[in-house]
Amino acid sequence: MADVDDALGRLGAELAERDARIADLESALAGARAAAAHLSMDKTAPHREDEQP
């Protein structure tokens, strides 16, 4: 029974690490999307003639 408990403990730890990694990747993706949207908006925003693009 101790072997099963150890295996379940390791599995739980691996799942927690996986979940943390997924959360990190989702956060990075959200940041990248926000940056891309900001850049896209900058490119489409009209510039005044006295401003440099």
C-alpha positions, 0 to 999 in steps of 0.5 A: 500500500505504501508503494501506491501512496508513493506513486499517487504522491509523485503523480500529484506532484507532477500534475501540480507542476504541469498545471503551474507550467500551463498557467505560466504559458497561458499568462505569457500567451495573454501578454503576447496577445496584448502586446500584438494587439497594442502594436496592431492598434499603433500601426492602424492609428492615424498619424498627424502629419507632424508626427513621425510613424 
